[in-house]
Amino acid sequence: MPTTTTAAFARRATDPIPVHLVGSLPPPLHRDIRAALAWPLAHCGYAPLTAMYYEPDPRWIIDWLDSLARLPALEQVRSGASRGYDDVPCYRIRPGHELDPADLAMGRVAQTEAAFAVLDTLDTGAVPRRLHVGIPNAFDRALFAAGSPESADEWMPALQASVVDEVAALAARWGDRVQLQLETPAVLAAYQRAAREDRPLLTAELVQQVSGVIAAAPDARWILHLCYGDLEHEPLFTPVDLDAAVMFLNALADALAALGIPMPTVHLPVAHGSAPPSTDPAFFRALLRLRRGIDVIAGVVAEDHPVESRHALALIEDALGGPVEGIAAGCGLGRRTLAAAAANMALATRLAHERSPLSARRTA
C-alpha cells in the first residue's frame, strides 16, 4: 500500500528519492521487451526505481484510435495523421449500434503476461520485481475517440466498463506484483476549459469516474498520473498554477476515504513538453492546501533545464512540508530520443541523490 508522507520521510532520511518513469520509453526500445526492461536499470545509477517499466507502444493513443475504424458500431467522422491534438481521427457511434467493452480493451493483460515472462528471467538487482502497467483513463479515451466533450458522454459507459474489467483482471492475477498507473491528462485539461464557477460540479463528475476505476482494484498499488499531454512532445495547454490539481486531488481523497480505499500516490506534473518547470513560488502555493497524507511524485525533471528542475523540487517540498515520494519527468519519455531520455534519467538520479534544501535542513 502507499505509505504516508511521514513514513516515507522516516524511511528516506538518508536514502535517495525513488525515480519514477511515467511509463513510456523512446520508440527504439518498445519493440524488444528485454531491451525496454533493461534500459532503466542501466540508467538509474544507484537511485531506486518505483517499479520495472514496459510500455508496449508510446504511440498507443494513435494506434488505438486508428484501430477503431474496424469496429462495425463506429463511423469515422474525421480522419487525421495524429501529428497534433487537432489532427487525430474521431468517430461516432452508428444509430442503432452499441459499443462492446471487449472491443475497446487495451490488451493490457496479454501485454503484462508477455512482460512478466521476460522480467522473471532478468536479474533486477535491488529493484523490486514489480511491473508498472499503464492504464489510460476511460475519460481521456472517450474525449479523443469522440472528438469533443459533448460527444464523449455516449462513449463513457462502454469505455468505463472496459477499463474496469482490465484493471480487475490485472489485480486478480498479479496482485502486488503490478503497479497500476491511471493516466489522465484530460482531468487537468477539463479544468482548463471550465469556468471557475463550474469547477465544483466538474470535480464531482471527475471524482466519480476516477474513483470508479480505482475501486475496481481497491487493494492494488496505484499511481495516479496527472499530465498536461505530450503528443509530439507538446502539452495540451500551458499550466499557470496547481489549483485545479489540488481541488481534484482533495476531493478524490475524500471520496476514496469514504469508500475505505487508500489514496493513490500522485504523479504531479510541473514540467511540460520541452519547457522548464516553473520556479515561481506562486505556481506551487495551492500545495499548501493539499490533504496531508497524499504522497506526491514530483514531475519536475526537464533534462535541458537542470537548475529549474532542482528549484522546482525544492519548492514542492517546501509547500508540502516534507519530502516527495518520488521524482520523475512531467510525462513519459516516449517522445524523446534515446539520448534525451538518458539525459532525463541522469538528471533524475542526480536530484534523487542530492535531496532538496528542505530535506537537508530536516535531516541535519
Stockholm file with secondary structure:
# STOCKHOLM 1.0

chainA/1-364         MPTTTTAAFARRATDPIPVHLVGSLPPPLHRDIRAALAWPLAHCGYAPLTAMYYEPDPRWIIDWLDSLARLPALEQVRSGASRGYDDVPCYRIRPGHELDPADLAMGRVAQTEAAFAVLDTLDTGAVPRRLHVGIPNAFDRALFAAGSPESADEWMPALQASVVDEVAALAARWGDRVQLQLETPAVLAAYQRAAREDRPLLTAELVQQVSGVIAAAPDARWILHLCYGDLEHEPLFTPVDLDAAVMFLNALADALAALGIPMPTVHLPVAHGSAPPSTDPAFFRALLRLRRGIDVIAGVVAEDHPVESRHALALIEDALGGPVEGIAAGCGLGRRTLAAAAANMALATRLAHERSPLSARRTA
#=GR chainA/1-364 SS CCCCHHHHHHHTSSSCCCBCCCSCCCHHHHTCHHHHHHHHHHHSTTSCBSSEECCSCTTHHHHHHHHGGGCTTEEEEECCCCSSTTSCCEEEECTTCCCCGGGGCCCHHHHHHHHHHHHTTSCCTTSCSCEEEEEECHHHHHHHHHSSHHHHGGGHHHHHHHHHHHHHHHHHHHGGGEEEEEECHHHHHHHHHSCGGGHHHHHHHHHHHHHHHHTTSTTSEEEEECCCCCGGGCCSSCCCCSHHHHHHHHHHHHHHHHHTCCCCEEEEECCBTTBCCCCCGGGGGGGGGSCTTCCEEEEEECTTCHHHHHHHHHHHHHHHTSCCSEEEESSCSTTSCHHHHHHHHHHHHHHHHHCCHHHHHHHC
#=GC SS_cons         CCCCHHHHHHHTSSSCCCBCCCSCCCHHHHTCHHHHHHHHHHHSTTSCBSSEECCSCTTHHHHHHHHGGGCTTEEEEECCCCSSTTSCCEEEECTTCCCCGGGGCCCHHHHHHHHHHHHTTSCCTTSCSCEEEEEECHHHHHHHHHSSHHHHGGGHHHHHHHHHHHHHHHHHHHGGGEEEEEECHHHHHHHHHSCGGGHHHHHHHHHHHHHHHHTTSTTSEEEEECCCCCGGGCCSSCCCCSHHHHHHHHHHHHHHHHHTCCCCEEEEECCBTTBCCCCCGGGGGGGGGSCTTCCEEEEEECTTCHHHHHHHHHHHHHHHTSCCSEEEESSCSTTSCHHHHHHHHHHHHHHHHHCCHHHHHHHC
//
